[in-house]
């Protein structure tokens, strides 16, 4: 189980983050200021920090700078400050992702998963199914060993199908997880992406439509 620390001074938002992340199976510690966060980071091993910038006392940038002196813990900055200057300052501190509020919780979960896939050594780096290979670090797709160009969204959809090949992935869940709640009723956008994925897979197309619900993989073995 991955262990996360949230540094967020807004109590309601902090509780919301904790609730969603714990429901996804993460162990979560949440604090309201940078000083407390650093004390915990020095004494505990965390797999990821979700860090606000505007904190009482020490701001998120200083927390990140001092965290880098402790170790190379992955950091996602989650903040209302969305200007390019603020983002550049974060990336200069070697953060792993910069996310502007508001963001849907399912989409944030996917970003957490993506950072952990890149940084945890025991995470699988590749998925294979019926002649299709996904390389998770590089987002490369190979069909029968031949590289095929996929957009990031197409890769994400195929990943959702391949990580649970025996399960139906609903259109609604894809919209929530990958696009966010603003697209909740626009299921056609999912169908369009599935059509493009099938075309690119060619003879290796193994996506079955579950009428009125979504999609799953058919045939082949992982």
Secondary structure, DSSP 8 states (H G I E B T S, - for coil): --EEEEE-S-HHHHHHHHHHHHHTT-EEEEESBHHHHHHHHHHS--SEEEE-SS-BSS-HHHHHHHHHHH----EEEEES--SHHHHHHHHHTT-SEEEESS--HHHHHHHHHHHHHHH-TTS--EEEETTEEEETTTTEEEETTEEE---HHHHHHHHHHHTTTTS-EEHHHHIIIII-GGGTT-THHHHHHHHHHHHHHGGG--EEEETTTEEEE-S---
